[in-house]
Every structure is written in C-alpha cells, then in structure tokens.
Amino acid sequence: MKNIGLTNFLPEAATEIATRWDELFYFLIGVSVFFFVPIIVVATIFVFKYRSKKHKKVEDIHGHTPLEIFWTIIPTIIVLFIFGWGWFVYVKMTHAPKDAFEIKVIGKQWLWQFNYDNGKTTIGELNVPVNQRIKLIMTSDDVIHSFFVPDFRTKNDVVPGLYTSIWFEPTTVGEHRVYCSEYCGGAHSSMLAKINVMPEDEWLAWYQKSSAPSAEDLALPPAELGAKLAQDKGCVACHSADGSVAIGPSFKNLWGKQEEMADGSTQLVDANYIREHIEYPDKGSGVKGFPRVMPSFRGLLTEQEIMAIIEYIKSLK
C-alpha cells in the first residue's frame, strides 16, 4: 500500500469516498490546531502576567456579553458545518448506487470467501475492475467479523444470520489489503485478504476464465502446487508447516500418523482422511485438543487441487 497525503500518515486514498473523508479529517486537524495554539499561547501569557503577588487586590469580573456571544455562536456554527459535511459523506458512503456490481462475501474463521454471480469463487482474494461501482453483500458462517479496507476508508461488521453491505468505486489499479477488525478468535490477526483492482479488460478476461487451476499452476510438481494452494486458500492461518502448534494440527509429520480424536478413537491420516476433513470438517468428533472451527471447502477445490494438497502434506516429513 502506498502512502499519500499532507503528512504521509494516512493510507492511500483509493476511492472518491476515501478522498472526501481525508479532506474532512484534515479540516478537523486544521481547526483543532487553529484554536489550540492561540489558547495555549494566551494561557501561558496569563500564567506569568497574572501570577499570584503579595498585597495585590483581586478585581471582580462581571462578564463580557459580546465576548460570550462570540464564543458561543462561532463554535456552534463550526460544529454544525462539520456535522453537515460528515453527514453528506456518510450518506454517500452508505447508499450504494443501483447499478453497482454485487459480490457475495462470507466471513469464516479465519478467511474471506468471495462468490461472484457467474459461479466463480475465490478465497482471500477479491478481483474487481477499476472505476466500477462494487457492492459487497456480506454474512458470516460462525462469529462476528468486520470487513475493513483502510485504503477505501470503509468498514462494516459481518454478522452470522444477517446480511450487511458496503460499496466502493476503486479509482486506482493495484492491490489493497483487507483486515478483520473485530476480534474473532485465535487466528484473528491472520484473517487477511487482498483486493486486486484491475483494468477493465484484464478483469473481464479473468471473470470469464474457467476457475480451474491455470496452466502455470498445473505445470508445478503436485507438492509445490499444494504448498501454493495452502497459502492462497488460507490453510496456513491455522496449520503450520514446521510442527509448531497453531489453531489446527500442524502439517509437519501428519501423514501416516494415528491421529487421536476427541472421542478417544484414532484415525490413520491418509488420503481419505485429509479429503474428508477438507470437505466435511464437522464430521466425527474432531481432533483431540483442537477447536472445531475449520470451514468446509467442499465445492471450492477441484479434485486435482485436493490431490495436490495431499501431496504437499505427504512431503512434510
């Protein structure tokens, strides 16, 4: 993400709404400085000029009507102006245009899934065309999440059993980071995604392309393809590859292991075991010592992709 702005401490403003919010933010900073500096200067002068002195008689102060009117009316006008400005930007931000392109978003512990109206599905990666109005219809499979895009200055909660939405119109081509800004469990900080803003012709070519693995991916050795898929599909948020303890069992030395289940039974970790846990993670009693929070990837992975992930796990000996 690039940084722009008067002092380079705000993220890139990648939508018109973001630019409007930044203008209001800088105005508030300017007004605050404009009043803060004179008040501090005057207060400092008064501390020395009117400090306590022996035998000095204090005069009564009976008020100054014009001054009181001034410092009541002027701040009121400024506050009402700021309110009107903020309300105008807020209304524009929350009312999606009718011609916005809709994409469905599902939050899961701990990944973002994006469903397009042509049946295409991506995990952890949202592809949109530049200068196109996009509306996200969002819900959660488990707990409350919050979809936050700093570059777009937009955020909304993602709630199970409820549909919420945000909209944006990206103005610059590039990559923008998505965060979950509502604590949602152990791997909350790893619940990341990226929004790829693409030229319209490139996006259209991607949108119309088959969702099967690319020729470049298919040319990779199965274990390498599996490693890439584990990264792209968010598996690494819960499963380590080095034996360290995470939300789920580590892939390291998992293949061929007799895994102890929560009901006291054991299961051999083979191809059928891995496939079943990818597609039906709620089946059975679950692995002992680990929470049952894995989302189902049924329908989200091709047969070849599942086999590649199996080969990747087999390689981690």
N, C-alpha and C positions, 0 to 999 in steps of 0.2 A: 504494500500500500504506500502511495506517495503522500507526502505532507505538503499542504499549501496553506495559505492564509497569512494574515498580517504578522503573526509571530511564530508560524510553523508549529503550533502545538495542537492543532486540530487535524483529524484525518482528512484525507482527500474528500472534497465535496463532489460526489459523482452523480448527483441528481439536482434538478432545479430546486426541489424542496430543501435539500441539504444546503444549497446556497442561500435560500431565504432564511433558514434557521441561523446560519452563520452570521448573516447581516444583523439579525436581531440580537444575537449573542454579543457581537462586537459593539453594538449600540449600547447594550446594558453595561458592558465594561467601561465604555466611554463616559456614560452618565455617572457611573459609580466613582470613577476617577475624578470627574469634574467637580463633584460635591465633596468627595473625601479629602482631596488635597487642600482646598481653602479652609475647611473645617479644622483640620489638623494644624494648619498654619496659624489660624486665629486662636485656637485653643492654646497653642504653645506660647503665643504672644501674651495672652491673658494670664497664663501661669506665672510669668515673670513680672508683668506690669501691675497685676493686682494681687500680688502675693501678700501674705499677712505681714502687717507692720504694727509696732507698738504705738499706742495712743492715737491710732487712726480711727476716726468716726465713720462708720459704715452708713452710706446714704440709702434711704428707702427707694425701691424701684416699683413704680406703679403701672408698668406695661407700656407698650407702644403699639397702638391699634393698627396703623398702616403696615408695620413690620409683621404683626401677627397675621394679618390678612394675606400678605405676600407669601409667607412661608406655609400657609395653608392651601392657597389656591394654586400656586405654581407646582408644588409636588403632586397635587391631585390631578392636574392636567397631564403631567408627565406619566403618572401611573396609569391613567385612563388611555393615554396614547399607546403605552407599552401593551396594555391588555388588548386593545383593538388590533394591534399589529400581530401579537401572538395568536389571537383568536382567528384571524384571517388565515395565517399559515397553517394552524391546526386543522381548520375545516377543510382546507385544500388537501392536506395530507391524509385525512381520514375518509374522504369521499372519493372512492375510485371511479374513474370515468367508465361509462357504459361500454366503450369499445376496448377495454383492457383485456389482454390475453390472460386467461386463467390457468393457473398451475396448482395442483393439489400438493400439500406438504403434510407429511406425517412425522411427528417427533417421537423417537423411541430412545430408550436407554441403550446406547448413547450415540445416536446417529440421526441424520436427517434424510428422509426419503422423499423424492420429488416425482410425482406422477403427471405425465402430460396427457392431453386429450386424445392423442393418437395411439395410446397404449405404451408409449416409451416410459421407462422408469430409470432413474439414476439415484445413487446413494452418495451423499456427501458432496455432490457437485450439481449446481443448477446452471444450465446454459440458457441465456436469453439474448435476443438481438438488441443492439444499441438503438436508442431513440424509439423504443417500443414500450407502450404502457403495459405493465405486468401487474396482475393481481394474484396474490397468493391466498388460497383458501386452506387454512391450517387446523389441524387437530392433533391429539396425542394418543398413543397406544397405551400409555401407562400412567405417568405422573405429569405434573405441570412443568412445562418447559417455557422458554421465552426466546423468540426468534429476533436476533439483534444484528443489524448490519450498520456498523459505525459510519462507513463511507456514504450511506444513504440517509443517515440520521433517522432511522426508523426502527421501531421495536414493538412487539406485541406478544402477550402471553399465548401459549399453545396449550389448550386445556383438554383433558380427556372428556369425551361425551359432549363436546361443544365445538362449533366452528367459529374461528376468528379469522381476521384477514388484515393484510396490509397491501399497499400498492406502491409502485415506484416506476419511474421512467429514467433508466440509466442514460447518461449523456456522454460517457467516455468508455472506449473499448479498454478492456483489461480485466484483472482478477480482483475480487473483493471478498473479504473474509466474513463469514457468518459465525456468530457465537451464540451459545445458550447462556442467557443472563439470569436464569432462575435456577438456584441450586437444585439438582435433580438426582443426586446420589454420588457414589464413589468416583465415577469417571466423568463427572460433570465438566471438568476443565478440558476434557478431550472431545467433547461433543461439538466438533467444528465442521464447517462445510465451506465451500467457496462458490461464489457466483462468477461465472465466466460471461462477461459481456462481449459479444462477438459482432462483427459486421453482419449486416442482414443476410447477405448471400451465403456467408460461411455458416451462419446459424441455420438457414433453411436447408442447406446441404446436410448438416448434422441431423436436423429434425426429421428429414425424410429418409435418412440412412437406417439400415437394419440395426437393431440393438444387439446383434450377435457380436462376439469378440472380433476386433479388427484383424486384418491380415498380419499386421506387425505383431500383435499380441499372440496370434496363433503360431507365429514363427518361433516364439520363445520356447525353450525347454519347459515341460509341464511344471516343474518345481519353481522355476523363475516366474512363470505366469501366475502360479498360485501365490507367490510372495507379493506380486504386484496387486493381485485381487484382494489379498488380506489387507493391504494398505488402502486401496481405493474403496473397498466396501466397508471399511471401519472396523474390521476384526481386531486390529491392533489396539483399539481403545480398551479392550477387555482381556485380550490374550497376548501374553508376551512370547517372544521367540528365544529368550535366553534363560528360561527357568525361573525368573522372578515371579513372585506372587502378584496377581492382579485381580480384577473382578471375576474373571473366569480362569479355568485351568490353563497353565502355560502350554504352548505347542511343543516346547522342548521335551524330548523323550516321551511324548504322549503316545506315539504309535506303538502298538503291541502291548501296551500296559493294561493290567487288570484294574480298571477304574472302580473305586468303591463308591456306591450310590448311597443316597440319603436313607433308603430303607434297609440298608445292611447288605444288600446283594452286590455282586461285582459283575462288570461287563468288560469284555475284551474290546479295546479300541482298535477297530479295523475299519475298512471302507464303509460297511453298512452302518456302523456306529456313528461315524463322522457325518455321513449323509443324513441319517435320521436326526441328529442334533442340529444340523443346519436347517432342515426343512420343518422339523417338529420338535422344537426345543422344550415344549411343555409336556411332551410325552414322558411317562415314567415318573420317578421320584426325584430326578435331578442328581447331580454330583454332590457328594457329601462335602460340606464345608463351604459351598459357594451358593450365592443367591440365585434364584431362578429368574433372571431378568433379560436373558437373551431373546431378541425378537426373531420371528420366523423369516427366513429368506426364501421360503417356498415361492416359486414363480419369478424370483428376482435373479436367479443364477441359471445359466444354461447347464446342460449335462457336462459339457466339456469344462466349464468353469469349476463345477463341483469336483470333477476328477483332478483338475489342476491343484485345487486347494488340498485335496487328499495327498497328492504327490509332494506338495510343499511340507505338509506335516510329517510325512514319512521321512523327508530329508533332514529334519531337525533332530538328529541323533547326537 
